[in-house]
């Protein structure tokens, strides 16, 4: 689901550009170059027949995309309990079972050697680490397309990100929900963004991105990360 989050983030950065590109492409579909009109009548007739075949292909592609979506929803329901268990472990609400730890062991000997040579945890620390600190920030920074978008200032706020969830909509589209612990930047406990696709499929049967709606971020005084401070 992180790949989906990455793709959604890229859309969110410039939805106007995506709409402009789609509008431009739509205007080009079916636009004549004059070539077909120059062909002999029997050849034009064959080309028209190919267009009819393409329409049938587009219908099947639309059916395919719809079935893929339903399959995604089916397995998303199966994935959800795993995501919920992950969130509890990440946020220190529970510990993984011995079976889960055993299943997660890497067979790579080099990694095992690294674990053996890691320094012991500082025994002078008064509070042991809870869960997996900065799990989501680390996950995002390890995803190339997201890492390029995260600034040093963003990192400060993303350290308090505790979970990322996704929900499908009743219509084509999905919602991303970001949960945060208390932090110095905003008062929101959750920030969501909903991505809508057009009701009708594209020329090739694919879903077409339409627009996105996001929650208003309630920034604390002087902490708005979207404001750039320039010093002269």
N, C-alpha and C positions, 0 to 999 in steps of 0.2 A: 504493500500500500504506500510505501515511501516513494516509489517511482511515480505513482499517481499524484502524490503530493507535489513532487518535483515538477511534473508537467503542469499541474494547476497553478503553481507559483509562477511559472514562465508566462502563462496566459495572463495572470493577474498583473504582471508588470506593465503590459501594454495592450489591453483589450481593444483599444481604438485602432491600433495598427493591424490586429488580427481581423477586425471588421472591415477595414479598408481593403485588405488583401482579398478577403472573401468577396467583397462587392466587386472588385476589379475582375476577379476570375469569373464571377457570375456573368458579368457583362460580355466576356469573351466567348462564353459557351454559345455555340450555334452561329457565331459571327462569320459571315462569308468572306473568303479571300478572293473570290471570283474564279477559283480553279474548277470547282464542281460545275458552275454554269458553263464553262468552256468545253466540257466533255460532251461527247455524242449522247443522244437521247437514251440509247440502250444502256450505256455505262451509268448515266445518271439514275436510271431506274434501279440498277444493281446497288448503287450507293444508298438509295432510299431504302432498299431492302435491308442493307446492313444497319441502317439507323433503327429499323424496326427490331432487329435482333438485339441491338444495344439496349433498347428500352426494356426488352425482356430480361436482359442481363442485369440492368439496374434494379428491376423489381426483385430479382432473386438476391441481389446483393443487399437490398434493404431488409429482406426477410432474414438473411444471414446475420446482419448486424443486430437485428432485434433478438434473434436466438442467442447470439453471443452475449448480449446484455443480460438476458434472463439467466444464462449459465453463470455469468459473473455474480449476479445477485444470489443465486443458489449457493455458490461456494463462499461468497462473502458472509453469508449467515453461518457457515461452518467455521470460517476463519475468526469470526467475532469473539468466541470464547477464548481463543488463543491470545488475541489482542488484549482482552480484558485481563487475562492472567499476566501477560507481559507488563501491563500498566501497574499492576499491584507489586510486581517484583521491582520494577524500575523505581517506584515511589516508596519502597520500603514497607509496604503493607503486608507482605508475605515473603517467604523464602522459596526458592525452587526446590523441588523434591530431589531425592538422590537419583531417582530414575531419569529425571530431566537433565541433571548434571552429567550423568553417565552418557546419555544420548548426545549431549552437546560437546563432549570431548573431541578435540581435533586429533586426527591420526597423524598429523604432521609432526615428526620428531623434533624438527627445528623449533616449532612453537612450544613444544613441551619442554625443551631445554631452556628456552627463554623464561618460562614460568619458574623453573627451578632456580635460575640465577637472579630472579627479581629480589630486590632487598626486602627484608621483613618490614611490616608496617610499623610506623613509629609508635612505640609503646608509651610515649609521653603524652600522646593525644588523649584528651579527656573525653571526647565524644567520637565513637566509631562512625564511619560513613554510613549514611542511611540509604538503602537502595543502591541505585547506580547514578551518582551525581552527573548532571549535564549530559544525560543520555541522548536526548533529542538534538541538542546542539551539536554533539559529536557526530550523530547520524547524518545530520544535514550537511556538516562540513565534509563528510566523506562521500557525499553525493555531488559529483562534479558540477552538474548544472545548477545546483543550489549554492554550492560553496562560492561560486563566482559572484553571487548576488548578496552574500552576507558581508556587511561591513563590520569594522571593529565596534562601532556604536551599537549595531544590531546584536552583536554577541552578548553584550551586557544584559539586554532584555531577554534574549533567548535562553539565558542560563536558567531562567525561572519557568521555562516551558516544561510541563509535566506529562502531557499526552497529546497525541494527534489522532483524531478519529475522522471517519468518513461515513456519510449516510447517502444512500440513493434517494432521488426524488420520485414522486409519483409520475412526473413527466420526464422526458430525457434531460439528464443532468445529475449533479451530485453536490453535496455540501461537505466542506472541510471544517472541522471544529478543532480549535487549538485551546488547550486548557493550560492555565498559568497559576503558579503559586503567587503569593503576595510579593510585589516587587516595587522598585523605586520609580517605575516609569508610567504605569497606568493602573487604573482601579478595576478594569475588567477581569473577571475570573475566567471567562471564555471569550474568544474572538472567532467568529465564523465567517466564511465566505462561500456563497452559493454560486455555482456555475451552471448556466442554462444553455441547452442546445436548442436549435430550432425544431419546431414540431415536424416539419417536413424534412426528409432526407436530402442530401446533396445529389448532384448529378450522377455520381457513381454509387449512390446508396449509403454513403457514410453519414454519420451524425455531424452536424455543422455547429460549431460554437456560435452562440448568439451574444450573450452578455453575462456579467457577473455582478452580484450585489454583496456588499460586505458590511459587517457591523461597524458602528462608529467607535473608534478607540477613545476612551476617556483618559486623556493624558494628564498626568500630574503637572503642576506648575513648573515650567522651565525644563520639562523632560520630553517634549515632543521630538521624537527621532526623525520626523519628516521635515523638520525645520533645520535648515543649514545656516550655521552662524559663520559669517565672514568677518575676519578681522583685517582692518586696513593697516 
